[in-house]
Amino acid sequence: MPRRDPAAFAEFVAARSAPLHRTAYLLVGDRGLAQDLLQEALTKTYVAWPRLRDPGRAEAYTRKAITTTAISWYRRRSWGERPTDTVPESVTGGHADHVATRDLLWQALQSLPPRQRAVIVLRYYEDLTEAQTAAVLDCAVGTVKSQAHAALRKLRDDLGVHGDADLLPLHLMEATR
């Protein structure tokens, strides 16, 4: 059995923690939970480190651990906070509009079921291909396509109810038609 290299693992953690934490945060919506999720995923990665044939695949392994653990957490328990149907008051001004837009998109993203949210985060925030997303989620490419379609349709419908469907980027709007 190959030996565990703590220095290589520490280097990996130092280099990739920030983007992996961002992925975790986008999945769970809470910085504390995201940190817990990342820590659990990194623990799983450390245990599997000697078995990883290609250390370059450690990030993909960790991303998959983050995603599957987040989905598992959602299945086992429900979070205390739920997104509401209330829309924040619109404030005029460039920065204020940007913040309000991000908040509205964030609420819409958090209203998605965990698997659909994972697909959206991996496909559109992490910019993975359908095949890469399917590998992370351990499902068929067709499942990724159908989950993405359903999620984008729900986002468009939810934002359309508030008259804000145009908040979605054009390429996401076209993907749902």
N, C-alpha and C positions, 0 to 999 in steps of 0.2 A: 504494500500500500504506500502511495506517495506520502511524503511528510508535509505537514502543515508549515507554511512559511509565514510567521507572524509579521515580518517586515513587509512582505508583499501585500498582505491583507491590510495592514495599517496604511500603506501607500494608496491602495484602492479606496479605502474609506475616506482618506483625506481628499482625494481627487474627485470622488463621485458623490459624496454625501449631499451636497447642495441640490443637484438636479434630482436625486432620488427622493430627498425630502419634499421637493416641490411636487413630485408625482404623488407622494403619500398625502400631502396636504390637499391636492385637487381631488383625491378620492374620498377623503373623510371630512374635509371642511373645518378642521380644528387643528391648530398648531401643536397642542399638547398630544392629541391623539396621533397626529402625523409623526411626531417624534417617537412615540411608543411603537407605532407601526414600523417605522424605519429601523428602530432598534431590534425589534423582533425579526425583521427580514434580514438584517445584517448578522444576527445570531445564527439564523438558518444558513446564510451564506458561509459563515466561518466554519460551521460544522461540515458543510459540503466542500469546503475549499480544497482538501486533498483529492477529492473525486472529480473536480472540474478539470477536464483534459486541457482546455484552453483557458488560461486566466483572463483572456480578452472577453470571454463569455460571462464573466462574473457579474457584469452590470445587467445583462439580460436575465440571468438567474435571479438576481436581487429584485429586479423590477417585477418578475413573475411572482416572487415571494410576497412582495408588497401587495400586488393586485389580488392574489388568491387569499391572503390573510385578511385584507380589507373586506372582501366579499364574505368570507367566513365570519368575520366579526358582525357584519350586518345581518347575516342569517341567524346568528346566535342571540343577538340582543338588539334592541332598538336604542338609538341615541336619544338623549333627553330633549334635545332641541329639534324642532321640525320647521321646515320652511313655511312661511305664511303666504297667504294670498294677497296680503297688503303690499302695495307698491310704494316705495319711498317717494316722498314729495320731490317733485322736480324743481331743482334750483337752477337759475340761469347762470351762465358763466362757463368758460372752457373747462377748467379743472373740475368744477362741481358736476358738470354734465358727464364728464368722463367717469368720475367716481360713482355717480348714480347709475350709469350704464353698466359699469362693472358689477355693482351690487345687484342689479336686476338680473344680469346674466348669471351671476353666482347663485342667486336664489333658484333660478330656473334649472341650472345644472344640478344643484343639490336635491331638486324634486325628482330627479330620475332614479329609477331602480339601480341598485349597486352595479349590476352587470352592464347595463346600458351606460352608466356613468363611466365605468372602467373603459369601455370601448371608445367613448368620446375623448376621454383624457389621453388614452394611448394613441389614438388615430390623429387627433387634431391639436393636442397640446404637446405630446411627445413626438409627433410627426412620424409615427411608425406606419409601415405599409399594412395592408390588410393581412398579408401572410405573417408578418412579424407580430401583429396584434393577436392573430389566431394562435400563434406559438406561445405567447405570454399567457393567454387565457386558456390554453389547452383545449381548443375547440376548432371546428371547421371554419374555413374562410367564409363559407355561406352564412354561418352563424354570426360572424363579425359583420357581414354586410347587412343582414336583417336586423341585428341589434342597433347598428349605426343608423339605419333608415328609420326604425321606430323611435330612437332617441331624438334624432334631428326633427322628425315630424312633431314629436311632443314638444320639443323646445320651440319650434316655429308656432305651433298652436298656442302654447302657453304665453309666449310673448305677443302673439297676435291678439289674444284676449285683451291685453293691456294696450294694444295699439303700438307695440314696440317690436313687431316682427322684423323690422328693418335693422334691429340691433345686431342680428346675426350677420357675420361676414357673408359677402355675396356667394362665395364658393360653397358655404354651408347651406345657404338658401337654395341654390341650384341643385344640391345633392338630394333635397327632399321633394323635389317636384317630379 
